Each structure stands twice: as C-alpha cells, then as structure tokens.
Amino acid sequence: MLTSRRRGSINLDTKKERFLTQKKRNKRLQSSAKLIRKQWTLRFCPKSRKFLSSVATCCVLKDT
C-alpha cells in the first residue's frame, strides 16, 4: 500500500544527513573560491596587503 508523503513527514535522520552534506559542499566551494581569489591576488596584485580584500586591493592598485 502506498502512502502519500507530505513535506513535514521527512525522516529527521535523512534531513540531518542532507543538511550535513549540503554544509560540506558549501564549505568546499567556499574554500576553493577563497583559494582562487588568493592565487589571483598574489599573481596580479603582488604589493597587496593581507588585510585588504581582493576588491579593495584592486581598487587601490587601479587608482595608482
């Protein structure tokens, strides 16, 4: 016999597992984006300060 599943009746273990998977995926994407940004900044903005963001660094270098 088939039972209809409503949105609220999802198993909590499944929900938690899905949340953790999504969290890991987001963390991996953020770290790869950060790594790309760091490599880009080191390559194109060698005089950049570590405390400046990549956007601020490029704005500073663009003005000079």
Stockholm file with secondary structure:
# STOCKHOLM 1.0

chainA/1-64         MLTSRRRGSINLDTKKERFLTQKKRNKRLQSSAKLIRKQWTLRFCPKSRKFLSSVATCCVLKDT
#=GR chainA/1-64 SS CCCCCCGGGCCHHHHHHHHHHHHHHHHHHHHHHHHHHHHHHHHHCTTCCTTSCHHHHHHHHHHC
#=GC SS_cons        CCCCCCGGGCCHHHHHHHHHHHHHHHHHHHHHHHHHHHHHHHHHCTTCCTTSCHHHHHHHHHHC
//
